[in-house]
Amino acid sequence: MKFTLSWLKKHLDTSANLDEILTALTDLGLEVENVEDPVESLKEFTIGKVLSAEQHPNADKLRVCQVQTDEGELQIICGAPNARKGILVVVARPGVFVPGIETTIGVGKIRGIESFGMMCSEREMQLSDEHDGIIELSSGKVGEKFIDWLALNKPSKVETTIEIAITPNRPDALGVHGIARDLAARGLGKLINNEVEPVKGNFPCPISVEIDKDCLVNTPVFFGRVIKGVKNVQSPEWLQDYLKAIGLRPISVLVDITNYFTYDQNRPLHVFDADKIVGNKLRIHKAVGGEKFIGLDEKEYKLSSGMTVISDSEGVESLGGIMGGLHSGCTDITENVFLEAAYFDPIRTAYTGRELKINSDARYRFERGIDPAWTPEGIEAATQMILRLCGGEASDLVKAGHIPDTSRYYKFDANKVQSLVGMKIPEDRQKKILTDLGFILKGDQAHVPAWRPDVLGEADIVEEIARVASLANLKGVPLPKKDLGISKPVLNTSQKREQIARRNIAALGYNECVSYSFIDAQSAQLFGGGSEATQLQNPISTDMSHMRPDLLPCLLKAASRNQARGFNDIALFEAGPVFGGIEPSDQDFQISGLLVGQTAKKNVHSKTRNIDIFDVKADVEATLTALGAPKKVQIRRGGNSWWHPGRHGCICLGPKTVLAVFGEIHPKVLKEIDVKGPAVAFTIWPNSIPVPRNKKATRLALDLVDLQAVERDFAFIVDNKVGASDLVIAATGADKHLIQDVRVFDEFVGKELDAGKKSIALTVRLQPTEKTLKDAEIEDLSKKIIEKVKNATGGVLRT
Amino acid sequence: MEDLRNKYIRAIATAGDETALETVRLAALGKKGEVSLKMRELGQMSPQERQVAGPALNDLKNEIISAISAKKEALEDSALNDRLESEWLDVTLPSRERPSGTIHPISQVTEEVISIFANMDFSVAEGPRIETDWYNFDALNIPSHHPARAEMDTFYMYRSENDDRAPDVLRTHTSPVQIRTMENIGAPVRVICPGGVYRADYDQTHTPMFHQVEGLAIDKSLSMANLKWVLEEFVKTYFEVSDVELRFRASHFPFTEPSAEVDIRCSWDNGQLKVGEGDDWLEILGSGMVHPKVLLAGSIDPNIWQGFAFGMGIDRIAMLKYGIPDLRAFFDSDLRWLRHYGFTALDQPNLHAGLSR
């Protein structure tokens, strides 16, 4: 919402200066977004007189002028065609910033001749678009400040413009009058209320109006009248200046008058060309659906059933509360008009506007709610202005429906402000604030004015008082502790796990990413998503069309971008939500990590090697341990299609619970996402890790044995696809008491072995607890180990 | 006897290495060594002779033993010195690289915020990113025709043609977690709700996803003055300054009444924020007293309970505190950015050591 200082002063009798007004506005909740003060940007410009203007010796279009200024005679080179001896001009001396060309004037040579300033056009000073030549003033003294001359001769050009942000609850502040009311309540002056005298009609209105019964909810009241014999010429300069100052383009006086009331009183109006209305009757009704309508913006709209429209006997002439129609719009040859002032309800207006995607000033105001009670005054005030500026003769008013009853009241309780806001405001002051805002107090009832549709309860009354009294005076009061003593921990298990996992993985060398939750359809499809059910209706680009089904596509894409920047060894991870569908409950939480390239940069200490699956396996195991996952897990295959089928493992607890997956990314996926491999990755589902039953801090007692442990090595020949972990499990089973640890220390495939076979070597560590082992006992246990492994895996001892 | 002594002491002295020394030892003290043989002869001597020769021989034996051991040590020292002399390394060679990862500023700042509010007894609540229309809007007093809906640039999820429920949305703020918390916990309650939110906007200062933290406190007599104190304590602690001035400005949010936007006093020095001093005001959050309709939507009786809520941008306060210029880069996963603005794994924020290093 934009307005000028002098416009505000038509509604507010005030001696406050600009700064006081701006501070008050922001503090009242009418946040000042921008202030344009031409006085500020033009204060250095002065008036000068051209004493002589000679042709520049080196340029056809330039003249060398001697100009009398407040600092004596200056030589200025000028390219304007009208630069000539004797005229009064506006001079920017060296050091002055010229806003229209965003340049600070310096002393310089132009085609070899020195110039000490600039003579300006209106455009260069941002006064208008005029740039045919420099300004020639009809009056003024050499050395006089140009802004003083403007204030005297063209006051509208030195208007201060204020732009404020209006929150959706304050339709009343969409008119300058409402803004003035707030400032007056704050104590910055007195609100000027002009009584509107009704205009007496000279003839009965030839056009009647009628609201369909089922449309009375949407359009409870409609006033209109014909004014004949008007001249729709250009608006007078003052009205044009008002509109231009707030960024509206003057069109014609009739249109300008409706715009004026829109901004002055938040009272949108519409003017029909009465001669274009067929059948002498306007009907306000719900559209049946399918009607075509060409708006004033010259676009064609297809209407849906239920939209509020205004029709004559030929069809729709206007979209109620949103936009008039092109057919019955006013042109410069319009002579007879029909003036409309109605109340269109916010909900219908919002839906229609949203569906047709029309953003008009009228829609903006009706959907927030205008003051329905001011409708009759609105049409009278507008009639007066039309008669004054366009001439003509007004008919009697016609009216359909009734002004909707917005009367309501809420309890006024002076203690409520203290209770809710924590500020002490004397009751008298509270009452004065409400009265100044237009509330009527009767006992403990506060009756809400019709222009405040947002006030709907006691809390709103409190807000009005606190807002006007100023929240800037609020003093903090300590929040009492929940319980006496030390605060309790606040994180739950899954929140703790998330933090632990994150820091653990970062400690392992991964860089944490936070990527967008939406990705392109193709990448989503590679990871089991990308279906219709996970897509956005209104993505901002095709790169962000689907909710991510997994974190890995995001990390892979990040790796690809980093590779393009020349980074080849990459370790990234992310902890975040993934989406299996569009329902809130379809969200899951994952942590994924990705390694690409080599384990280290080329270095003096060791040969570098490609990262491989056992790097991520180590990281995943370390993280699961940090998260308190059980040690005893199974590693299965059969993970999703984006893993290399032979090179991935699912870390499981029992047949159903998958804690994590690690492995190589499928080469096809790498190719699709354009990542140069090798690339290995892992995904952890921290919430699938069971919460330990015993959550006590006490550890089990440490049981140390002093007897010497014995290690024995075994090598078994097994089929290629037998898992080493099966051998470990089998060997461990030979004596759960004595065998403390079984480690795989070698895997061998080679010519010495039959095809399809490999050798796996184990170290078994035996820890006696009661007495030192004898050779015979070790021998017996070895046999048992060999037997167990054979039974479980078919492996035979390599000899 | 003296000859014997001289012979072996000299031999020990001239032994060039441990093998030579061992040969000398065997020659003197071995089973058939010269000194050993002499000692064996003692048995055949008369008691008088033995009394003289015995101690002399013993002395000789001891002298040889200690000479050998001294020589042995000298030989070892010299061998070690030779070895050390040869073991020279170029210690300016680079060390073995250790991997070092980073924590994203959003995670770091979220943990900072949690640790501050935990001290004021706020626990952490979470909610889904895809929300129903009701939780994201209606329950927060934003009915479907409300202009705030259009202003929020909401992302809508797909709905099949025969499904006439309002489409779900990507939550436009963390406020729906307020409602879920009221439903789950009821009153009294104190929570913060950090997390990602979404709006269909992308330019220099907006990204379609960003992060907010919501605060909610409900009890029987909480007021906006308590809210102001909580925010003052938060801002001071978060920005690690001893004093801060907050300015409450009337504003409007459909879910709070009265509502206020909150500015902090600050100054700018070369694009870096200084909190608590200067003539500028910086808007950092929106807040207010929970609207009675919102309490009702969360099944809490507004005649008994009242409280405050606030919301601010995590990415934004991260940018302000750590001088990070561009919001868009947060989500680009550029390694150079992650390494530069990220935090080490051990930078775990806590209040006893201070939030940042």
Interface residues (C-beta under 8 A of the other chain):
Chain A: T26 D27 L28 G29 E31 T167 P168 N169 R170 P346 I347 A350 Y351 R354 E367 R368 Q418 S419 L420 V421 G422 M423 G457 A459 D460 V462 E463 A466 R467 L471 A472 L474 K475 G476 V477 P478 L479 K481 K482 D483 S487 K488 P489 V490 L491 N492 Q495 Q499 R502 R503 N504 I505 A506 A507 L508 G509 Y510 N511 E512 C513 V514 S515 Y516 S517 F518 E532 A533 T534 Q535 L536 Q537 N538 P539 I540 S541 M544 M547 C554 L555 A558 R561 N562 R565 F567 I570 A571 L572 F573 A575 G576 P577 F579 I582 E583 P584 S585 D586 Q587 A600 K601 N603 V604 H605 S606
Chain B: L93 P94 R96 E97 R98 P99 S100 G101 T102 I103 H104 I106 S107 E111 I114 F117 A118 N119 M120 D121 F122 S123 V124 E126 G127 P128 R129 I130 E131 T132 Y135 H145 H146 P147 A148 A150 E151 F155 Y156 M157 Y158 R159 S160 P167 D168 L170 R190 G196 Y198 A200 D201 Y202 P208 M209 A217 S221 L222 S223 M224 A225 N226 K228 W229 V230 L231 E232 L246 R247 F248 R249 A250 S251 H252 P254 E257 P258 S259 A260 E261 M289 H291 P292 Q306 F330 F331 D332 S333 D334 L335 R336 L338 R339 G342 T344 A345 L346 Q348
